[in-house]
Amino acid sequence: MGRAARQVWRRLGSEIANPLKVGNSGISFIIIPLMETEIKAALISLLSAIKRTDGRVIAEEMSRLDDFLVRGRANLHPQLVHFLERRSYAKAVMFLGGETDIPVGACGGRPAKS
């Protein structure tokens, strides 16, 4: 989803929230799934760019993912935030795909759980 589409969705969120007298967080049931869809698309694009060694796309998608994390941190699932913070992008794709058997890894220099 492009920048213009994101702006339309943001404006739509405000237009819904204002008459209802709720903050934009009151409509997060609409916005967060859209953001998760965009995150998943960025992750897939990033992983593909890594395979192709396309540095420009890698930098663009990593920047987008960092932006999603900053904007959505409070409303995204904590596990997704964890994967994005630690740049565990393959695990983030698995999480967004609904997989439940995501392998446990070594985070923060701690040994992996057995």
C-alpha positions in Angstrom: 0.0 0.0 0.0 1.4 3.3 -1.0 1.8 6.5 0.9 -1.3 8.1 -0.6 -3.4 5.0 0.4 -2.0 5.2 4.0 -3.0 8.8 4.2 -6.5 8.0 3.0 -6.8 5.3 5.7 -5.5 7.6 8.4 -7.9 10.4 7.4 -10.8 7.8 7.3 -9.8 6.7 10.8 -10.1 10.3 12.0 -13.4 10.8 10.2 -14.8 7.8 12.0 -13.3 8.6 15.4 -14.2 12.3 15.6 -18.1 11.9 15.4 -17.9 8.9 17.7 -15.9 11.1 20.2 -13.2 8.4 20.5 -9.5 8.7 19.8 -8.0 7.0 16.8 -7.0 4.1 19.2 -10.8 3.5 19.4 -10.7 2.3 15.8 -7.5 0.3 16.0 -9.5 -2.7 15.0 -9.5 -1.2 11.5 -6.1 0.4 11.4 -3.9 -2.3 13.0 -4.9 -5.1 10.6 -4.1 -2.8 7.7 -0.8 -1.9 9.3 -0.1 -5.7 9.8 -0.8 -6.3 6.1 1.6 -3.5 5.2 4.2 -4.9 7.6 3.9 -8.3 6.0 4.2 -6.9 2.5 7.3 -5.0 3.6 8.8 -8.1 5.2 8.2 -10.2 2.1 9.7 -7.5 -0.1 12.7 -7.2 2.3 13.4 -10.9 2.4 13.2 -11.1 -1.4 15.6 -8.1 -1.8 18.0 -9.8 0.6 18.0 -12.9 -1.7 18.6 -10.7 -4.7 21.2 -8.5 -2.8 19.2 -5.4 -3.8 20.7 -2.9 -1.3 18.3 0.0 -2.3 15.2 -2.1 -1.6 16.7 -3.5 1.6 17.3 0.0 2.9 13.8 1.2 1.9 12.0 -1.7 3.4 14.0 -1.7 6.7 13.2 2.0 7.0 9.5 1.3 6.4 9.6 -1.4 9.0 11.2 0.9 11.5 8.5 3.5 10.8 5.7 0.9 11.3 7.3 -0.1 14.6 7.5 3.5 15.8 3.9 4.3 14.8 2.3 1.1 15.9 4.3 -0.1 18.9 1.5 0.7 21.4 -1.2 -1.3 19.4 0.8 -4.1 17.7 1.0 -7.5 19.3 3.9 -7.6 21.7 5.4 -10.7 20.0 5.4 -8.9 16.6 7.0 -5.8 18.2 9.7 -8.2 19.7 10.5 -9.7 16.3 10.6 -6.3 14.6 12.8 -4.7 17.3 15.3 -7.6 17.0 15.1 -7.7 13.2 13.8 -11.3 13.3 12.1 -10.7 10.0 11.6 -14.3 9.0 9.9 -15.0 12.4 7.7 -11.8 12.0 6.5 -13.2 8.6 5.7 -16.5 10.3 3.9 -14.8 13.1 1.8 -12.7 10.7 1.1 -15.9 8.7 -0.5 -17.4 11.8 2.1 -20.0 12.4 2.3 -21.2 16.0 5.5 -23.2 16.0 8.0 -20.3 15.5 11.4 -21.6 16.6 12.8 -20.1 19.8 16.1 -18.3 19.2 18.8 -16.6 21.1 17.7 -13.0 21.8 19.9 -10.4 23.4 22.9 -12.8 23.7 21.0 -15.2 26.0 21.2 -18.9 25.1 18.2 -20.3 23.3 15.7 -22.3 25.4 15.7 -26.0 24.9 
